[in-house]
Amino acid sequence: MTVASRMMDLGTETAFEVLAKAKALEAQGREIIHLEIGEPDFDTPNHIVEAGVQALRDGFTHYGPTPGLPELRQAIARNSREVRGIDTEWGQVVVTPGAKPIMFYVLLALAEPGVEVIYPNPGFPIYESMIKFAGATPVPMELQGSTGYHPDLHDLARKITDRTRLIIINSPENPCGSVLSHAELQTIAGLVLERTDLYVLSDEIYKDILYTGEHHSIASFPGMAERTIILDGFSKSYAMTGWRLGYGILPEELVPHITKLAVNSVSCAASFSQRAAIAALEGPRDEVEAMIAEFSLRRRIITDGLRKIPGITCPEPEGAFYVFPSIKETGISSAEFEERAMNEAGVALLSGAAFGEFGEGYVRLSYANSQENIHKALDQLDTFVRGLDK
């Protein structure tokens, strides 16, 4: 079959490929500890589930408006005002089945041949994939372990040209777990406001999973609400990955374009999921806070454990639920470490190179698994790494 040449520019998300390999080994009787997939290992809080069930019973099983149910868009706008301190109108909100469509649509709307898009590297692999698919030029913003995976903002300033249309930021960051400070965001905002046609896509999907300090959105800085597209959703904060629900908060002039792309692709998000999302935003947060507290305990376990393994250096993550240790001193590549960790140690993790060229020499481990399994994975990885010298 002859496919369109643009399909060659489309990448993938390696986590699902590694998950499939791990499942194949499990089908053969192998025991694999899953530290590869970026999904909370908690159930959706019960009050959210009940709201979804009630919505099904109440007939929310039909098409809804493409930008989302008005009552959910209003709830998101209220939440944005409370959490981010941004004067958000509900007409700026577009709800989609998962958060990825917002990324997809924004890049299709703003990126094109001749345009440059700056993105974090290592970073979520779909950024670079979609920039290329839209025909634009991806410009990596390198994140280094030596700086705790925070960007060199002087280097960022040098990367901005007359062709730069969009800067993507992700805080807390996947895969590194770094969180942009108020001062860093202020500097980035200043660089953006020096230009007349430069925007920021702020991926805030992990905003609630913080271990110190508080979340700051670049859209809250003076003049930045009109220059920022906020990407967020319900998968990570509320353990709702299977409900497939995300949203964007957009400059008003961009809303009709994003809505048109949604009409042409997904029509609308599931209505009953949207009703459940209202309960997520407006209901009790006890289970969410308990989940974050448990992630904090696991963060300490996995960081301390990795630091005891020879050849591994591991900065402590500030948010999300990933560690991104350097394995450079082990003497093997990220891809080989990924493959051998699964086959020899029974631990599924991801090659850092899957997150961009500057991810080589690192691996990503998700600590969205039990403390017991994390301890076991650390023991098995320790044995595996120590055996590399023999």
C-alpha positions as CSV (number, residue, x, y, z in Angstrom):
1,M,0.0,0.0,0.0
2,T,1.2,3.5,-0.8
3,V,0.6,5.8,2.1
4,A,1.0,9.6,2.2
5,S,4.6,10.7,2.7
6,R,3.6,12.7,5.8
7,M,3.1,9.3,7.6
8,M,6.8,8.9,7.7
9,D,7.0,12.0,10.0
10,L,4.6,10.5,12.5
11,G,6.2,8.9,15.5
12,T,4.7,6.9,18.3
13,E,4.6,6.6,22.1
14,T,7.0,3.8,23.1
15,A,5.4,3.1,26.4
16,F,2.6,1.2,24.7
17,E,5.1,-0.8,22.6
18,V,7.0,-1.8,25.7
19,L,3.8,-2.7,27.4
20,A,2.9,-5.0,24.6
21,K,6.3,-6.7,24.8
22,A,5.9,-7.1,28.6
23,K,2.4,-8.6,28.1
24,A,3.8,-11.1,25.6
25,L,6.5,-12.2,28.1
26,E,3.8,-12.5,30.8
27,A,1.8,-14.7,28.5
28,Q,4.8,-17.0,28.4
29,G,4.8,-17.3,32.1
30,R,7.4,-14.6,32.9
31,E,6.8,-12.2,35.8
32,I,7.3,-8.6,34.7
33,I,7.2,-5.5,37.0
34,H,5.6,-2.7,35.1
35,L,7.4,0.6,35.5
36,E,6.9,1.7,31.9
37,I,3.4,3.0,31.6
38,G,2.4,6.5,32.6
39,E,-0.9,5.7,34.3
40,P,-1.9,6.0,38.0
41,D,-2.4,2.6,39.5
42,F,-5.4,3.8,41.5
43,D,-9.1,3.4,40.8
44,T,-11.1,6.5,39.8
45,P,-12.6,7.9,43.1
46,N,-16.0,6.5,43.8
47,H,-18.0,9.7,43.7
48,I,-16.7,10.3,40.2
49,V,-17.7,6.8,39.1
50,E,-21.1,7.2,40.6
51,A,-21.6,10.5,38.8
52,G,-20.7,8.7,35.5
53,V,-23.1,5.8,36.2
54,Q,-25.9,8.2,37.1
55,A,-25.2,10.2,33.9
56,L,-25.7,7.0,31.9
57,R,-28.9,6.3,33.7
58,D,-30.0,9.9,33.0
59,G,-29.6,9.5,29.3
60,F,-26.2,11.2,28.7
61,T,-25.5,8.6,26.0
62,H,-25.9,10.9,23.0
63,Y,-23.8,13.5,21.0
64,G,-23.0,16.7,22.9
65,P,-21.8,20.0,21.6
66,T,-18.3,19.7,20.0
67,P,-16.6,22.1,22.4
68,G,-18.1,20.2,25.4
69,L,-21.1,20.3,27.6
70,P,-21.6,23.9,28.8
71,E,-21.9,22.8,32.4
72,L,-18.4,21.1,32.2
73,R,-16.9,24.1,30.4
74,Q,-18.2,26.4,33.1
75,A,-16.8,24.1,35.8
76,I,-13.4,24.1,34.1
77,A,-13.5,27.9,33.9
78,R,-14.3,28.2,37.6
79,N,-11.6,25.7,38.5
80,S,-9.1,27.6,36.4
81,R,-9.9,30.9,38.1
82,E,-9.5,29.2,41.5
83,V,-6.4,27.1,40.9
84,R,-4.5,29.2,38.3
85,G,-5.8,32.6,39.2
86,I,-6.7,33.3,35.6
87,D,-9.8,35.2,34.5
88,T,-11.1,32.3,32.4
89,E,-14.4,32.5,30.5
90,W,-16.1,29.2,29.7
91,G,-16.2,30.1,26.0
92,Q,-12.4,29.7,26.0
93,V,-12.7,26.0,27.0
94,V,-12.7,23.2,24.5
95,V,-13.2,19.6,25.8
96,T,-11.8,16.7,23.9
97,P,-11.6,12.9,24.2
98,G,-8.2,12.8,26.0
99,A,-5.8,15.7,26.2
100,K,-3.7,14.7,23.1
101,P,-6.2,16.1,20.6
102,I,-5.6,19.6,22.1
103,M,-1.9,19.2,21.3
104,F,-2.7,17.8,17.8
105,Y,-5.2,20.6,17.0
106,V,-3.1,23.4,18.2
107,L,-0.1,22.3,16.2
108,L,-2.3,21.8,13.1
109,A,-3.7,25.2,13.6
110,L,-0.5,27.1,14.2
111,A,2.4,25.0,12.7
112,E,3.2,24.7,9.0
113,P,6.2,24.6,6.7
114,G,8.5,27.5,7.4
115,V,7.4,27.7,11.0
116,E,9.6,26.6,14.0
117,V,8.3,25.1,17.2
118,I,10.5,24.9,20.3
119,Y,9.8,21.9,22.6
120,P,11.4,20.2,25.6
121,N,13.9,17.4,24.9
122,P,13.8,14.9,26.5
123,G,10.1,15.4,26.5
124,F,6.8,13.7,25.7
125,P,7.5,12.1,22.3
126,I,4.2,13.2,20.7
127,Y,5.4,16.9,20.7
128,E,8.2,16.3,18.1
129,S,6.1,13.8,16.2
130,M,3.2,16.2,15.7
131,I,5.4,19.2,15.0
132,K,6.9,17.2,12.1
133,F,3.5,15.9,11.0
134,A,2.3,19.5,10.7
135,G,5.2,20.3,8.4
136,A,7.0,22.6,10.9
137,T,10.6,22.4,12.1
138,P,11.1,21.1,15.6
139,V,13.7,23.0,17.7
140,P,14.7,21.1,20.8
141,M,15.1,22.8,24.2
142,E,17.6,20.6,25.9
143,L,17.0,19.5,29.5
144,Q,20.1,18.2,31.3
145,G,20.4,16.0,34.3
146,S,23.1,18.2,35.7
147,T,20.6,21.1,36.1
148,G,17.8,18.9,37.4
149,Y,16.2,18.9,34.0
150,H,15.5,22.6,34.0
151,P,16.0,24.5,30.7
152,D,18.9,26.9,30.0
153,L,16.8,30.1,29.4
154,H,19.7,31.9,27.8
155,D,19.9,29.1,25.3
156,L,16.1,29.3,24.8
157,A,16.4,33.0,24.0
158,R,19.0,32.3,21.3
159,K,16.7,29.6,19.8
160,I,13.8,32.0,19.3
161,T,13.8,33.4,15.7
162,D,11.4,35.2,13.4
163,R,10.1,31.8,12.3
164,T,9.3,30.7,15.9
165,R,5.5,30.4,16.2
166,L,5.1,28.3,19.3
167,I,7.0,27.2,22.5
168,I,5.9,24.1,24.2
169,I,6.5,23.8,28.0
170,N,5.5,20.9,30.3
171,S,5.5,21.4,34.0
172,P,5.6,19.1,35.9
173,E,7.6,17.4,33.1
174,N,7.3,14.0,31.5
175,P,9.7,12.2,31.6
176,C,12.0,14.1,33.9
177,G,9.7,15.2,36.8
178,S,11.1,18.7,36.8
179,V,8.8,21.7,37.7
180,L,9.4,25.2,36.2
181,S,9.7,27.8,38.9
182,H,7.9,31.1,39.1
183,A,11.1,32.9,38.1
184,E,11.7,30.6,35.1
185,L,8.1,31.0,33.9
186,Q,8.4,34.8,34.2
187,T,11.5,34.8,32.1
188,I,9.9,32.7,29.4
189,A,6.9,35.0,29.5
190,G,9.1,38.0,28.9
191,L,10.7,36.3,25.9
192,V,7.3,35.5,24.4
193,L,6.0,39.0,24.9
194,E,8.9,40.5,23.0
195,R,7.4,39.1,19.9
196,T,4.0,39.9,18.3
197,D,3.1,36.4,17.0
198,L,4.6,33.9,19.4
199,Y,2.5,31.6,21.6
200,V,3.0,29.0,24.4
201,L,1.4,25.6,24.6
202,S,1.5,24.9,28.3
203,D,1.1,21.2,29.1
204,E,-0.2,21.2,32.7
205,I,-1.6,17.6,32.7
206,Y,0.5,16.8,35.9
207,K,-0.2,20.1,37.7
208,D,-1.8,18.5,40.7
209,I,1.0,16.0,41.3
210,L,3.5,18.2,43.1
211,Y,5.8,17.4,46.1
212,T,7.0,20.8,47.1
213,G,5.7,24.3,46.4
214,E,2.7,25.1,44.3
215,H,1.7,25.1,40.6
216,H,2.2,28.2,38.6
217,S,0.7,28.6,35.1
218,I,2.5,30.9,32.6
219,A,-0.9,32.1,31.6
220,S,-1.3,33.9,34.9
221,F,1.5,36.4,34.1
222,P,0.5,39.8,32.7
223,G,-0.2,39.7,29.0
224,M,0.2,35.9,28.8
225,A,-3.5,34.7,28.9
226,E,-3.8,35.9,25.3
227,R,-0.6,34.1,24.3
228,T,-1.1,30.8,26.1
229,I,-2.9,27.6,25.2
230,I,-3.3,25.5,28.4
231,L,-3.5,21.7,27.9
232,D,-5.0,19.8,30.8
233,G,-7.3,16.8,31.6
234,F,-8.5,14.3,34.1
235,S,-6.4,11.2,33.4
236,K,-3.5,11.9,35.8
237,S,-5.0,13.9,38.7
238,Y,-8.2,11.8,39.1
239,A,-7.0,8.4,37.8
240,M,-9.4,8.7,34.9
241,T,-7.2,7.5,32.0
242,G,-9.9,5.2,30.6
243,W,-12.6,7.9,30.7
244,R,-10.7,9.7,27.8
245,L,-11.3,13.3,28.7
246,G,-9.0,16.4,28.3
247,Y,-9.4,20.0,27.6
248,G,-7.8,23.2,26.4
249,I,-8.1,26.7,27.6
250,L,-7.5,28.9,24.6
251,P,-7.2,32.5,23.4
252,E,-10.7,33.3,22.2
253,E,-9.7,33.8,18.5
254,L,-8.3,30.2,18.5
255,V,-11.5,28.5,19.8
256,P,-13.4,28.3,16.5
257,H,-10.3,26.8,14.7
258,I,-9.8,24.2,17.4
259,T,-13.5,23.4,17.4
260,K,-13.5,23.0,13.6
261,L,-10.7,20.5,13.8
262,A,-12.6,18.6,16.5
263,V,-15.7,18.5,14.3
264,N,-13.7,17.0,11.5
265,S,-12.1,14.4,13.7
266,V,-13.9,13.3,16.9
267,S,-17.3,15.1,16.8
268,C,-17.3,15.4,20.6
269,A,-16.2,13.8,23.9
270,A,-18.5,11.2,25.6
271,S,-21.3,13.0,27.4
272,F,-21.4,10.7,30.5
273,S,-17.6,11.2,30.9
274,Q,-18.1,14.9,31.0
275,R,-20.7,14.6,33.7
276,A,-18.3,12.6,35.7
277,A,-15.6,15.2,35.2
278,I,-17.8,17.8,36.8
279,A,-17.9,15.6,39.9
280,A,-14.1,15.3,39.8
281,L,-13.7,19.1,39.8
282,E,-16.3,20.0,42.3
283,G,-16.3,16.9,44.6
284,P,-14.1,15.9,47.5
285,R,-10.4,15.7,47.0
286,D,-9.6,13.2,49.8
287,E,-8.7,10.3,47.4
288,V,-6.7,12.6,45.1
289,E,-4.6,13.9,48.0
290,A,-4.1,10.4,49.3
291,M,-2.9,9.3,45.9
292,I,-0.4,12.2,45.7
293,A,0.8,11.4,49.3
294,E,1.4,7.8,48.2
295,F,3.3,8.9,45.1
296,S,5.5,11.0,47.4
297,L,6.4,8.0,49.5
298,R,7.2,6.0,46.4
299,R,9.3,8.8,45.0
300,R,11.6,8.6,48.0
301,I,11.8,4.8,47.8
302,I,12.7,4.7,44.1
303,T,15.1,7.6,44.1
304,D,17.0,6.3,47.1
305,G,17.1,2.8,45.7
306,L,18.4,3.8,42.3
307,R,21.1,5.9,43.8
308,K,22.4,2.8,45.5
309,I,22.9,1.0,42.2
310,P,26.4,1.4,40.8
311,G,26.5,3.4,37.6
312,I,23.2,5.1,38.1
313,T,22.7,8.7,39.0
314,C,19.1,9.9,39.8
315,P,17.9,13.4,40.4
316,E,14.9,13.6,42.7
317,P,11.7,14.5,40.7
318,E,9.8,17.6,41.8
319,G,6.4,16.5,40.3
320,A,4.6,13.9,38.2
321,F,5.4,10.2,38.9
322,Y,8.5,9.5,36.9
323,V,12.2,9.3,37.6
324,F,14.7,9.8,34.8
325,P,18.1,8.4,36.0
326,S,21.3,8.5,34.1
327,I,22.7,5.1,33.2
328,K,25.7,6.4,31.2
329,E,28.2,4.9,33.6
330,T,26.8,1.4,33.0
331,G,28.4,1.4,29.6
332,I,25.4,0.4,27.6
333,S,22.9,2.4,25.6
334,S,19.4,3.4,26.7
335,A,17.8,1.0,24.2
336,E,20.0,-1.9,25.4
337,F,19.3,-1.1,29.0
338,E,15.5,-1.1,28.3
339,E,15.7,-4.5,26.5
340,R,17.9,-6.2,29.0
341,A,16.2,-4.9,32.0
342,M,13.0,-6.5,30.8
343,N,14.5,-9.8,29.7
344,E,17.1,-10.2,32.4
345,A,15.7,-8.4,35.4
346,G,12.0,-8.7,34.7
347,V,11.5,-4.9,34.9
348,A,9.7,-3.0,32.1
349,L,11.0,0.6,31.8
350,L,11.6,3.0,28.9
351,S,14.7,4.0,27.0
352,G,15.4,7.7,27.5
353,A,16.1,8.0,23.7
354,A,12.4,7.4,23.2
355,F,11.9,10.9,24.6
356,G,14.3,12.6,22.1
357,E,17.9,12.8,21.2
358,F,19.0,14.3,24.5
359,G,17.4,11.4,26.4
360,E,20.2,9.0,25.3
361,G,22.0,7.7,28.4
362,Y,18.9,7.9,30.5
363,V,15.9,5.7,31.2
364,R,12.4,6.5,32.5
365,L,10.8,4.6,35.3
366,S,7.2,5.2,36.4
367,Y,6.5,4.7,40.1
368,A,2.8,4.3,39.5
369,N,3.1,0.8,41.1
370,S,3.0,-0.5,44.6
371,Q,5.8,0.0,47.1
372,E,6.3,-3.7,47.3
373,N,6.8,-4.0,43.5
374,I,9.1,-1.0,43.4
375,H,11.3,-2.5,46.1
376,K,11.4,-5.8,44.2
377,A,12.2,-4.0,40.9
378,L,15.1,-2.1,42.5
379,D,16.5,-5.4,43.9
380,Q,16.3,-7.0,40.4
381,L,17.8,-4.0,38.7
382,D,20.6,-3.9,41.2
383,T,21.5,-7.5,40.5
384,F,21.3,-6.9,36.7
385,V,23.5,-3.8,36.7
386,R,26.1,-5.3,39.0
387,G,26.3,-8.3,36.6
388,L,27.2,-6.1,33.7
389,D,30.8,-5.9,34.8
390,K,31.2,-9.7,35.0
